[in-house]
Amino acid sequence: MMNKRRETTGDKMREIKFRIWDETQKEMLRPDDDNLLYPVVHIDGVAAIYINEDGGKGGLWEHEIRNDHKLIPMQFTGLRDKNNKEIYEGDIVTMPDNTISGENIIAEVVFKNCAFGFYHGRFYTFAYEWDDETDTDCIEVIGNIYENLELLKY
């Protein structure tokens, strides 16, 4: 069953975008709906912030690297949770445990070995193949590892 909230792209690849944690300022920088702020990661791995200086009219972009800040990029998975919230690497999610207990577990979304998966404290799970058939109706983003680390109970 295809998840209706997934950003479908047909034959195209999923959207590649990032949010960035500014460790120095202790703030999460996300692409905004008005296209005034756009975090990027350059091919050399350097994270940067682009700020639209003309109010979103598509013109002037100022490149702000924040060299004196520690910037940590997190990649968008291409999926949305049951509340239509974008799921990023570094998010903390609650989801059903597919073992006998059937209880919900809390896990961190990770990108490892070229694949997204979940870290449960002692082990990684890549059982969910994140593609057009991924059902995220049972996954809920409840925070992230930088602003809500206390949610991880392992």
C-alpha positions in Angstrom: 0.0 0.0 0.0 1.5 3.3 -1.0 1.6 6.0 1.7 -0.4 9.0 0.5 1.8 11.4 2.4 4.9 10.4 0.6 6.3 12.9 -1.8 5.7 11.0 -5.0 8.1 11.7 -7.8 7.2 9.1 -10.4 10.4 8.2 -12.3 12.4 11.0 -10.7 14.7 10.6 -7.7 13.6 11.8 -4.3 14.2 15.3 -3.3 17.6 15.9 -1.8 17.5 18.5 0.9 19.0 19.0 4.3 18.3 20.7 7.6 21.3 21.8 9.6 21.9 21.9 13.4 24.0 24.9 14.4 25.9 23.5 17.4 27.2 27.0 18.3 23.8 28.8 18.3 21.9 25.6 19.4 19.3 26.1 16.7 17.9 24.0 13.9 18.0 25.6 10.4 15.4 24.2 8.0 14.4 25.2 4.5 11.4 27.5 5.1 8.1 27.7 3.3 8.8 31.2 2.0 12.1 30.1 0.4 14.0 32.8 2.5 16.4 30.4 4.2 17.9 27.3 2.6 20.5 25.1 4.2 22.8 23.2 1.8 25.7 20.8 1.9 28.4 21.4 -0.7 30.1 18.5 -2.5 33.1 18.9 -0.3 30.9 18.3 2.7 30.9 21.9 4.0 27.5 22.9 5.3 26.3 26.4 4.4 23.2 28.6 4.7 21.8 30.6 1.9 19.5 33.6 2.8 17.3 35.2 0.2 17.8 38.9 0.4 14.9 40.1 -1.8 12.0 38.6 0.2 11.6 35.4 -1.8 11.3 37.0 -5.2 13.9 34.6 -6.6 16.8 37.1 -6.9 19.6 37.9 -4.5 21.0 35.1 -2.4 23.6 35.8 0.3 25.9 32.9 1.1 26.4 32.7 4.8 28.8 29.9 5.8 29.2 30.6 9.5 32.8 29.5 9.6 33.0 30.0 13.3 30.0 27.7 13.9 29.9 23.9 14.0 27.2 23.0 11.5 25.8 19.4 11.4 23.8 18.5 8.2 20.9 16.0 8.3 19.4 14.6 5.1 15.7 14.4 4.3 14.6 10.7 3.8 12.0 11.6 1.2 9.2 10.3 3.5 6.7 11.9 5.8 5.3 10.5 9.1 1.7 9.8 10.0 1.2 13.5 10.7 2.7 14.5 7.3 5.9 15.8 9.0 9.1 15.3 6.9 11.4 12.6 8.3 15.1 13.5 8.5 18.2 11.8 9.6 18.6 12.5 13.3 14.9 12.5 14.0 13.5 10.5 17.0 10.5 8.5 16.0 8.1 6.1 17.7 7.0 3.1 15.8 5.7 -0.4 16.4 8.1 -3.1 17.4 7.7 -5.9 14.9 8.6 -8.6 17.5 6.3 -10.6 19.7 5.7 -7.7 22.2 4.1 -5.5 19.5 4.7 -2.4 21.7 5.9 0.8 20.3 9.6 1.5 20.4 11.6 4.8 20.2 14.4 5.0 17.7 16.7 7.4 16.0 16.6 7.8 12.2 20.0 7.1 10.8 21.8 7.2 7.4 24.4 4.4 7.4 26.0 2.4 4.6 24.0 4.4 2.0 20.6 3.6 3.5 18.2 5.1 6.0 17.2 3.0 9.0 16.6 3.1 12.7 18.9 2.8 15.7 17.3 1.2 18.7 20.1 1.6 21.2 22.0 -1.7 20.8 21.4 -2.4 17.1 20.5 -0.9 13.8 17.4 -2.0 11.9 17.2 -1.6 8.1 14.2 -3.9 7.8 12.1 -1.2 6.3 13.2 -0.6 2.8 12.4 3.1 2.2 10.8 3.2 -1.2 7.4 3.8 -2.9 5.9 0.9 -0.8 7.1 2.1 2.6 4.1 2.6 4.9 4.9 5.4 7.3 1.3 5.5 8.7 2.7 3.9 11.9 5.7 6.2 12.3 5.6 9.4 14.2 8.4 12.0 14.6 8.5 13.1 18.2 11.8 15.1 18.2 15.4 15.0 17.2 18.7 14.1 18.7 19.9 17.7 19.2 16.8 19.3 20.7 15.2 16.3 22.4 17.9 13.7 23.3 16.1 12.9 26.5 13.4 11.1 24.5 15.8 8.3 23.7 15.5 5.8 26.5 18.2 3.3 25.6 
